[in-house]
Amino acid sequence: MKIYIASSYRNLHAVQLVRDALTAAGNTVLDWTGFVPPLSAFPPSERKAALDDPGRNEVFDFCTEARGRADAVLYIGPAGQDSACEVGI
């Protein structure tokens, strides 16, 4: 089964743990976490701006396409409006 995990970057560790468990169980996880820059690359005051940078359209494009190919969507909350839209698609 192909599974897309909709969540916020705030839940990155949880998404990765669930991804690993689902993959170990034989599922394919359409994983957006590889597109996320490491938090350590930015001082705390610049993290939100770095994650919201419009130059990061590759993650948006991936998520849009992956959500359309998924057999199931798993939501890990709390998360923001983007995740709610992904679940609604």
TORMI-373164 format. One record per residue (C-alpha): residue number from 1; residue in three letters; x, y, z. Coordinates in pm, whole numbers, padded with zeros to 5 digits. Layout:
<recs>
+-----+-----+--------+--------+--------+
|   i |  aa |      x |      y |      z |
+-----+-----+--------+--------+--------+
| NUM | ALA |      X |      Y |      Z |
...
+-----+-----+--------+--------+--------+
</recs>
This chain:
<recs>
+-----+-----+--------+--------+--------+
|   i |  aa |      x |      y |      z |
+-----+-----+--------+--------+--------+
|   1 | MET |  00000 |  00000 |  00000 |
|   2 | LYS |  00121 |  00353 | -00078 |
|   3 | ILE |  00074 |  00583 |  00219 |
|   4 | TYR |  00118 |  00958 |  00244 |
|   5 | ILE |  00171 |  01109 |  00589 |
|   6 | ALA |  00022 |  01457 |  00621 |
|   7 | SER |  00172 |  01656 |  00905 |
|   8 | SER |  00372 |  01957 |  01007 |
|   9 | TYR |  00746 |  01996 |  01019 |
|  10 | ARG |  00697 |  02031 |  01394 |
|  11 | ASN |  00611 |  01660 |  01392 |
|  12 | LEU |  00910 |  01559 |  01179 |
|  13 | HIS |  01042 |  01302 |  01424 |
|  14 | ALA |  00700 |  01138 |  01463 |
|  15 | VAL |  00655 |  01129 |  01085 |
|  16 | GLN |  00993 |  00959 |  01045 |
|  17 | LEU |  00917 |  00703 |  01318 |
|  18 | VAL |  00579 |  00617 |  01163 |
|  19 | ARG |  00738 |  00606 |  00815 |
|  20 | ASP |  00998 |  00358 |  00938 |
|  21 | ALA |  00735 |  00136 |  01100 |
|  22 | LEU |  00511 |  00141 |  00792 |
|  23 | THR |  00805 |  00068 |  00563 |
|  24 | ALA |  00916 | -00222 |  00784 |
|  25 | ALA |  00563 | -00363 |  00752 |
|  26 | GLY |  00601 | -00369 |  00372 |
|  27 | ASN |  00426 | -00045 |  00279 |
|  28 | THR |  00556 |  00230 |  00054 |
|  29 | VAL |  00558 |  00568 |  00224 |
|  30 | LEU |  00555 |  00873 | -00002 |
|  31 | ASP |  00801 |  01068 |  00210 |
|  32 | TRP |  00831 |  01447 |  00205 |
|  33 | THR |  01081 |  01463 |  00491 |
|  34 | GLY |  01381 |  01437 |  00261 |
|  35 | PHE |  01300 |  01781 |  00121 |
|  36 | VAL |  01321 |  01952 |  00459 |
|  37 | PRO |  01640 |  02135 |  00552 |
|  38 | PRO |  01788 |  02031 |  00887 |
|  39 | LEU |  01687 |  02264 |  01168 |
|  40 | SER |  02050 |  02291 |  01273 |
|  41 | ALA |  02121 |  02473 |  00946 |
|  42 | PHE |  01934 |  02782 |  01070 |
|  43 | PRO |  01934 |  02980 |  01392 |
|  44 | PRO |  01596 |  02960 |  01573 |
|  45 | SER |  01498 |  03310 |  01463 |
|  46 | GLU |  01533 |  03213 |  01093 |
|  47 | ARG |  01376 |  02865 |  01091 |
|  48 | LYS |  01020 |  02962 |  01004 |
|  49 | ALA |  01134 |  03186 |  00719 |
|  50 | ALA |  01357 |  02908 |  00585 |
|  51 | LEU |  01074 |  02656 |  00589 |
|  52 | ASP |  00829 |  02901 |  00429 |
|  53 | ASP |  01072 |  03014 |  00158 |
|  54 | PRO |  00884 |  03024 | -00175 |
|  55 | GLY |  01196 |  02882 | -00340 |
|  56 | ARG |  01110 |  02549 | -00180 |
|  57 | ASN |  00842 |  02464 | -00434 |
|  58 | GLU |  00990 |  02117 | -00484 |
|  59 | VAL |  00840 |  01996 | -00156 |
|  60 | PHE |  00500 |  02147 | -00247 |
|  61 | ASP |  00513 |  01982 | -00590 |
|  62 | PHE |  00612 |  01649 | -00437 |
|  63 | CYS |  00336 |  01661 | -00176 |
|  64 | THR |  00072 |  01755 | -00433 |
|  65 | GLU |  00171 |  01472 | -00664 |
|  66 | ALA |  00229 |  01215 | -00389 |
|  67 | ARG | -00107 |  01282 | -00225 |
|  68 | GLY | -00275 |  01207 | -00556 |
|  69 | ARG | -00095 |  00870 | -00587 |
|  70 | ALA | -00147 |  00751 | -00229 |
|  71 | ASP | -00383 |  00469 | -00143 |
|  72 | ALA | -00422 |  00611 |  00207 |
|  73 | VAL | -00342 |  00929 |  00397 |
|  74 | LEU | -00232 |  00927 |  00757 |
|  75 | TYR | -00266 |  01254 |  00949 |
|  76 | ILE | -00037 |  01328 |  01243 |
|  77 | GLY | -00151 |  01635 |  01434 |
|  78 | PRO | -00150 |  01894 |  01545 |
|  79 | ALA | -00052 |  02039 |  01212 |
|  80 | GLY | -00130 |  02344 |  01005 |
|  81 | GLN | -00349 |  02439 |  00713 |
|  82 | ASP | -00135 |  02262 |  00453 |
|  83 | SER | -00187 |  01927 |  00622 |
|  84 | ALA | -00560 |  01989 |  00652 |
|  85 | CYS | -00575 |  02063 |  00279 |
|  86 | GLU | -00382 |  01743 |  00202 |
|  87 | VAL | -00628 |  01538 |  00404 |
|  88 | GLY | -00915 |  01711 |  00224 |
|  89 | ILE | -00777 |  01630 | -00120 |
+-----+-----+--------+--------+--------+
</recs>
